[in-house]
Amino acid sequence: MPPTQALLSSVFGFSAFRPGQAEIVEAVTEGKNTLAIMPTGGGKSLCFQLPALCREGVTVVISPLIALMRDQVRALKQAGVAAGALTSGNTEEETAEVWEALDAGQLKLLYMAPERLASSGARNMLKRVGVSLIAVDEAHCVSQWGHDFRPDYLRIGELRRALDVPLAAFTATADEETRAEIVTRLFDGEQPATFLRGFDRPNIHLAFQVKNQPRQQVLSFAAARKGQSGIVYCGTRAKTETLAKALGDAGHLACHYHGGMEAEDRRIVEARFQREDGLIVCATVAFGMGIDKPDIRWVAHADLPKSIEAYYQEIGRAGRDGAPAETLTLFGPDDIRLRRSQIDEGLAPSERRMADHARLNALLGLAEALHCRRQTLLGYFGETAEPCGNCDLCDTPAEVFDGTEAVRKALSAILRTGEYFGAGHLIDILTGNETDKMRQRGHDALPTFGVGREFDRRQWQAIFRQMMGHDLVRPDPDRHGALRMTEHARPILKDEQGIELRRDTIKNTPRRPAVKSLVSDEDAPLLSALKAKRRALAETANAPAYIIFNDRTLIEMAETKPSTLDEMARIGGVGAKKLESYGREFLSVITGEAAPEMHPTRRKMAGRVSGTVFDRLTDVQSQLSRGEDGTGKYMSCNHSTLRHIAERRPTSLSDIERVPGMGAQKAERFGRAFLDILTEEDA
């Protein structure tokens, strides 16, 4: 078995790599400069943690957030890996422990914030301790135009040159422009081995809804998922507080988080979210990048995100364990106006503003999609897909109509009024509503007055919203949000192109979740009992629950109901160290009785074929301990010797004789019987 495969099983508890991981692990292990773009929840961290165990020396991991580093270090230690972090959040004792391990040559992974690279002392330390690999998490932070830009990331390329070691960069959100920036700034323009491993997260259900009493829409969505951990992203700090209060009043466990809070209050929320099951956090985008919680079951956007990349990154925080997860994004014309104005009023150069409008257009295209949302989303990232069957438009296909004539009427009203009015006044013109404002301006005499009476006011609002979504019109910040026609609208106005629109789908948020439950009704009580055991162990260890086992592992336990430690070891996420620490306790929950002790040597082979061979060798040794006739001198082999035979599989009596702990006498007594067992197992 290749060393990476053996470590994948024994340390991390996985029987196989996720799609795309194996090739990346191989490249990083071989010391190639590597750039990997993988979806959030696709297993990026394993792609540098596993190679770190295969390579000599220390792997230094540059990561942007303290919470993320501390979580990964804690999880690695739980798995038996020597890891540490040097962060401003360390206690003096924690820092001393890391330095001691570095000086003793015992640390395999050292996590650091990019800000530490500004210190010459830190660079000298890294030279001294024998760094053999640099891993950069969230590598898109090197992009100076990205919303997550971290200036100290620009020092990483210099560090790579100073240490003269390979560098592996990882990110979940990097369009072509950002990828080029990463190559320039981290790899000096030399093309690394690049892996673009698909953006699809098939376990996440995608859904958008037009705003219609948005607070109630969020409350209804949360009510159908009560008891599940979730995040509600909000466009303003004030909304995080009011929504959290509304959720709390509705009986949910909820709190708020935003950049205006005191640092200690933010840390408390982060710690609660990590440790508590079923907590909802209403937050601005300041929350989430450092959250490594794998069992977030849903993400809702109370307001439209800034871009399609931001949307993808934020929904990607749900379902990182691979179990079903859900999303809901609310949007309306006010969101579109706000996002357009934020871009137009920003300080970025014109080419950057154009790119930001294009990113927003892509998100609006997803919001106003007529067919499978996953096809639209993946299409933006350059991927093709069949209809997914796991989005709201696959659940209930959109009702569409030929909107060409309606759009032309709307554009005519905009142009005939000099592009000086917003949707409200334009709808009055189209529906023939004779207001004082209409008569004062003489707009009741326009040829377009009353030509749109086939639609009511709400339907016209939906048409104008979709026109903004298709970037046919944009609010003009210099004219107080008046709608102006874009170049994209001209082919429709000139009858050179048609357009399909969606009949407005304003409706109440369904209380029934698209993902009904994680397990069957029959297995639900056992899953609850396993979660209770996990919570108790986590509280004792003062650690997040998922550090013990994540939801996906507990679900597999509940469904397969292992009855022995060997069967427990075959559950995904149960490595050797976790089996030793927690295996018997969870087994006792499943079987209803105390699990038997297992010798440490045998436990290390749990779940493997060699473990079964070891048991057979032990049995036959016991039978022959006084010879075939039961009168001979007592002999036995120690556990270490039997493990050596079970794992190495000697093929002859002379090979068995040379096994440590055997010798000629024991080979004569047990050798032939041992060889028969090994031959049967290999057959």
N, C-alpha and C positions, 0 to 999 in steps of 0.2 A: 504494500500500500504506500503511495507517495506520502512524504512527510506532511505536506499541506492537508491531504485528506485525513491522515491519522489525527492531526491536531484539530481539524475541523470537528471531528467526532469526539475526541477525548476531552478537549478544552471547552469548546463552544456547544457541544451537544447536538450538532446537526449531521444528518446522514448524507446530505448532498448540498452542493452549492446552489444558490439561486441563479436564475438565468443571467449570464454575463459576468458573474463573479469570478469563475475559475480562471478565465483568460487574464483578467486584471491582476488577480493574486499572483499568477505565474510571472507576469511582466514585472511587477513590483518586487517579487522575491528575487528575480534574476538581476535586479539593480538597474532596470531601464528607467529613464525619465518617463513619467506617465501622466497623462491627463485623462481623467475618467468623469464623464457626465452621466450621472445615474439618477433615477427618480428618487425623491424623498421616500424613505422606507424601503429602498431597494438593496440595502445592506452595504452602504459605502464604508462604514467604519471597519467592518470585517476585512475589507480589501487592503487596509494598512496594518490592522492589528495582527492578522495571521502571518503576513510576511515578516513582521517584527520578531515573531517567535522563531522563524526559520533562519534569520540572519544573525550574524555576530554583531555585538555592540548594541548601542542604544538607538532606538528610533525616536526622534523628537517630533511631536505632533503640534503644529501651530493651529490653534482653534480660537475663534473670536469671543466666546462667552464662557465665563467662569462656571455657570450652572451646567453647561453641556460637558465641560471638562471633568468636573467633579462627578457627574453621573457616570461617565464612561470609565473613569478610574475606579469608581466603586464597583461597577459591574465586572470589570476585569479582575479586580481582587477577589470578588465572589467566585469567579471562574478559576482562581488559582494563578493568575498572571501577575508578575511583579510590575506594577505600574504606579506612577506618581504624578502629581501636578504641582507646578510652581505658579501660584496665582496670588493676587492681592487678598483673596478670601481665605488664605491659609492661616491656621494658628501657628505660633512659633514651633510647637511640637511637630506639626505636620511638615513644616518646612525642614526642620532638623532631620526628620525621618527620611525625607527625600534625599537630602544631601548625603546622609549616611549610606543609603542604598547606592547612590551614584558612586561614592568613593570606594565602596566595597565591590563595585562591578556587578551588582545584583539586579539593577533596574533594566527592564526591557523596553518600556515605553515611558517617555517623559512628555507630559502635556505642558504647553506654555502659551500664554496670550501673546499676540504680536507686539504689544507695547513693550514687552521685555527686551525685544531685539534692539531697542534704542540704546541699551546699556552695553558698553564694551565689556563689562564684567561678565554679562550673560554669554556673549559670543566667545570669550576666552574659556568660560566654563564648558561650553559645548565642544570646543576643540579638545579640552583636556579629558573629558569623560568617554571619548571614543564613539561619537555619533556616526552611524553608518547609513542612515536614511532620514530624509526630511519628508514628513507627510503634512500636507496643507489641507485642512478641512474648510469648507465654505470658500473655495478659491475665488468665487465671483466677487468677493470683498476687495479684490485688487483693482476692480474696474472703477475708475475715477468718476464715471457717470452713473454708476449703479446706486440704488437707494440704500445698499448695505456697505458702501465704501468705507474701508478702514485704512487711513494713511499709512499705518505701520506695516501693512501688508506689502508695501513697496520695498521694504527692507529684506524681504525673503530671498529675492534673487541674489542679492549681495551675500547673504548668509550661505546660500548654496555654493557660490563661487569660493567663499572663504574656507568652507569645510571640504569642498571638492567631493561631494557625495551625491548620489542620485536623489531626485525629488519626485514625489507623487502628489498630484493635485486633484482634489475631488470637489465636485459641486453638483447640485441638483438643478440649478437654473442658470444656464449660460447659452444665450443665443450666439449666432455666428460672430457678431461683433465683440461680445464679451470673451468668447473663446480666443479670438485673435489677441485681445489685450492680455489674457492670462499667459499665452505663449510668449508674447513680447516681454512682459514684466517678470515672469518667474523663470523662463527658460532662455532668456536672451534671444528670442526669435528662432531658436533651433527647435524644429518640430519634434515634440515628444511622441511616444507611443500613445495614440489617442483612441479612446473607447467611448462611443456614444451609444449607451445602452437603453434605448427606448424610454419614452416618457409615460408609457401607459401604466396606470395603477388600477387594474381591473376590479380590485376589491372595493373601490370607492364609487358610490352612487352619486351622480352629478344631477343637480337640479337648480333652476333659476325661477324666480317669480317676480312679476311686476308688483311694486309696492302698493298695498291697499290695507291701511291700518297696520303698518309694519311692526309695531310693538306686539300686537296681537298675533301676527304671523310668527314672530320669533317664539312667543309664549306657547303657541299651539305646537310648533315644531319640537320644542323642548319637552312639552307635556307628554308627547308620544314616545319620548326616549328617557323618561324619568329614571334616575339612578345610574345613567351612563355619563362618563366624563365627556365634556364638550367645551368648545371655545366659541364665543360670539365676537366676531371682529366688528368694531364700530368706527365710524369716521371721525368722531370727536371724543374728547375726554369726558365731557358732560354726559354723553349718551352711554358710556360704559357704566357710569354710576347709576343713572336712572334705570337702565335695563337690568343691572344686577339687583337693584332694589325690587323691581317688578317681579323678577324671577324668584327672589327670596320670599316675597309676599305670596307667590303662587305655590310655595312649599318646596322649592328647590334649594339645594345647597349651592349658593352662588356668591361670587365676590367680583370686584372690579380691579383693573390694572391699567395704568397709563404712566407716561413719562413725567407727569407733574407730581407724582407721589414721592414721598420720602423714600430713600434707598432701602431703609430697613423694612418699610411697609411692602415694597415690591418684593423683597427677599422672602417675606412671610408668605405672600401669595404664591410665589414660585414653589416654596417648600410644601405648602398645603396641596397644591395641584399635583406635585410629584407623589405625595404620600396618600392622599385621600381618594377613595373610589367615589365616583359620581359627582365630583365637584365641577361646576360650570364657571368659567372665567370669562367675563365680558371685558374686552381689551382693545386697545389700539394696536397697531402693528408693532409697537415696542415690545410686545409679548410674543414669544413663540420660537424665535430663532434658536434659543438655547435650550428648548424643551425637548428632551430625549424620551418622553413618555410614549411607550409604544401602543398603549391601549386607549387612546383618545378615539371615541366611537363616532363623534360627529363634529363638524365645523360649520357654523353659520356666519354669513356676512350680512349684517344689518344694513350695510351701505356698500355700494359698488367699490371694489378694489381699484388701485391706481392703474394697473396694467395686467395683461394676461400672465406675465411672469410672476407678478406679486400674487395673483389669484392662485396660480399653480403651486407656488411655494406654500401658501397659507393653507389650502385644502390638503396639501401633502402631509400636514401634521396629523391628520386622521389616519387611523388604521395602519400604523407603521409595523404592526405585528402581522400583517397580512390577513387578518380577520375582517369581516364585512364592516364598512364604515359609510357614513352618509354626509352629504353637504347640501346646503341651501344658500343661494345668493339672491338677495333682494336688490332691486334696482328700479329707478324711475327717472324721469326727465331732469329732476333737480340734481341727481347724481351726475348725469352726463354734463350738465352745465358747470357743476363744481369742478369736475376733473378737467374739462376743457380750459376753464379759467386758470386753474392751478398751473397748467402747462404754459398757457399764453403769458401769464404774469410772472413766470419764473425768470431766473437770471441766466439760464442756459443759452448758449448760442443758437441761432436759428436752425441749424442742421440737427441739433439735439432735440429741439422742440418738435421738429417734423417727425423725428424717430419716435418721440414719446406719444405724439398723436397717432402714429401708426400702431403702436402697441395698444393704446386705448381702443383704437378701431377694432383690433383683433379681439379684444375682450368683449366689446359691444356686439361684434359679429357672433360671438359665442352666446351672449345673452339673448340675442334676437334670432338664434338659429331656428331653422324650420325642420331640420332633421337631426339625427343622432348627434348629441353634444360631443361625445368622445371622438367621433370622426372629425368634427370641427376643431377640437382642442389639439388632437394629435397632428392634424393637417398643418396647424401653425408651426409646429416643431419639425415639419418635414416628414411626417410619418403617415402611412395610409392604414386604414382599419376598416373592418366590416362593422355594421351596426352592432353596438355593444350589448344591447339588452339590459343595461344597467344605468340608465339615465331617465329623466322624466319624459323626454321625447320618444324614447323607445317604449316606455310604459304606456304612454298615451300620445299617439302621433298628433302633431299640431294640425289645426284646421287652417288651411291657407286659401288665399284668393288672389286674383290678379289685381294688384294695387297700382298698376301703371297710371290709369286715368285719375285715380284719387291723388296720387303724388303730383301729377301734372297740375291739377287744380290747386293744390297747396302751393306749389312752386310759383304758379301764376299769381296767386294772392300775395306771396312774398315780394315778387318783383314789382307788381303794380303799386305796392305801398312803399317802395323805395328801400326795402330791407331794413325798416326802422321799427318793426313791431315784433312782439313775442307771440307765442302760440295762442294765448288767450284771445287777443284781438283778432288774429287771423282766423280762428275758429268762429268767432262772431260773424266775420265777413262770409265765410263759406256756408254757414248755416242760416244766414239772413237774419241775424239778431240785431234789430235796430236800436242800438244804445245811443246815449247822448254823444259819447265819444265818436261813434260811427257817423252821426249826422254832422257834427262839428267839422270833421275832416273830409266830409263828402264821400266817404267810402261806401255809403249805401248806393251810390251811383256807379260803382265799378262793375265791369262786365262779370267779375267773379262773385259778386254779391249774391248769395243764396244758391250758388251752383252745386253746393255739396250737401243738400238736405237729405240725401239718401243715407247719410250717417248721422248719428246723434253726437252730442258733445264728447261723451266718453270715448266713442269709437274714433273720433277725430284726434283726441289726445293720444290714443294708441298709435294712430298713423304718424303723427308728428314725432312721437317718441322713437318709432322705428326708423323714421327718416333720419333722426339724429344718430341712431344706432348704426345705420348704414353709411353715415358720414355724407349724407346728401345735403344737410344743412348743419350749421354750427352757430351756437350763440356767440354774439360779438361783444366782448367785454367793454369795448369803447362805446357801445350803444345800449348799455344797460341790459345786455342779454338778448337783444333783438336777434332774430334768426337771419342768417345770411346763407345764400346758396353756395355750394362748393362746386369744383370742377366735375366731381363725380356725378352731379345731378344733370349736367348738360345733355348727355346722350338720351336720358329719359325725357327731358323737356323737348328735345328735338325729334322725338319718336324714333330714335335709332336703337333704343334698348327698352325692354320691359322690366318689371320688378314684381316679385311675389311678396306679399305681406302675410303676417299671421293675424288671424282674428284675435282680438284681445282676449287674454285668458286670465283676467282678474278673477280669482277664486280664493276661497279659504284654504289655508294650509291644511293638508290632510293630517289628521291625528295619527293615522296608521303609519308606522314607519315602513319604508321600503324594505328594510332589513328587519324582519320580524324578531328574531332572537338569535343568539350565538349558538345555542344547542337546542336539541329537541326538548319537549316538555318532560320526557322521561328522565333525561340527563340533567335537567336544570337544578334539582335539589343537590346533587353531588357537586356540580360546579359551584354552587353557593357555599357548600361546606369547604371545598378546596380554597375558595377565595377567603373564607373566614380564617382558615389555617394560615394562609399566606399573609393576611393582615396582621395576625397575632405575631408571627415570626418577624415581620417587617417592623412592627412597633418595638419589639424587643431589641432588634438590631439598629433601631433609629435610622432606617433606610426606606427608600421608596418601595412600594409593594412589588413593582415589576422587576426590581433587582433580584428578588428571590426567584420568581418565575413570571413570565409575561402571560397575558390572557390566552394567547394561542396555545401555549404549553398546557395550561390548565384545562382548556377545552379538549385537547387531545387526550388528556388523562381521563376526563369525564366520559368521553366517548368510547375509549378503548379499554378503560378499567384494568390497568395492569395489576397482576396479583403477586408478582415477585419483583425483586430489584433488577433482575435481568430484563424483564419486560418494561420496567420503569426506565431503564437506561436507553431503551429504544425510542422513547418519546422525544420529539424535537425540542431542543433547548435544555435537555438534561445532560450536562457534561459530567465528567468524573468527579470534579470537585463539588458540584451541586448535588450529585447523587450521594456523595459521602456526607454532606452537610444536612440535606433535607429529605433524602429519598425515603427513609424509614417513616418519617413523620407523615408525609403525604400518602405513603402506601397504607398506613394504618387508617387514614381517613377513608380510603377507597375500600379496603377489605373489612373494616370494622373491628380489627383486632391488631394487637401489637405485632409489627413486622419482625421476623427473626433477625438476629445479628448475622453478619457476614464477615468472614475474615478479611482484613484490609487487602491482602494480596488478591483474594478472589474478587473483591469489590472493584478493583482496578480493571478487571476483565468483564465486568457486568455488561450484558447486552451484546457481547462479541462471541463469535464461534469458539474462540480460544477458551472462553469461560465454560462452555459445555464440555469441551475436551478436558479441561482441568477437573471438572466434576467426575468424569468417567475415570480419569487417571487416579483420582483420590479413592474412588470406590474400589478399583481393582487392586490398588496398593494395600488397602485395608484387608481385602480378601486374602492377599498373598503375604501379609506381614509375617506369618510364621510358616511360610512355604505352602506348597500345594496340598500337602497332607496335614498341615496344621501343627506339626511337631518341631519345626525348625526354629533357629534362633530368630528372635524378633528383630525386624528391620523396618525402617520407614524412610520416606523422602520428605524433606521439608517443603513448605509451600513455595519457596522461591525456586527450588529445583523443578517442581511440577509445573510452575508457571513458565519456566524456561522451555521445558519440553512441549507444553501446549502451544506456545507462541512460535518457537523456532522449528518445530516439526522435524526432528532428526529422522533419517531414513534407514539407518542400520544399527546393529548392536554396538559396533565400535563408536559410532557417533553418540549413541546414548551413554556409553561408558565415559565419554569425554565431557559430558554435561557437568557443570559445577555441582558438587554434592552427590554425584552418583558413584563412580568408581566401578571396579570389576565385580565385586560381590553383589552390589545392588543391581548392576546391569544383568548379572546372571539370574537373580531372583525375579526382577520385574521387567527386564528388557523386552522379552518376546511379547508379553501381554500388552505393554505400552505400544509396541510397533503395530500390533493388531488393531488397537484403537485408532492410531493415527492413520493407518491404511484405510479403515472403514470411513473415517471422517473425510478423507481426501477423495474417496471413490465417487 
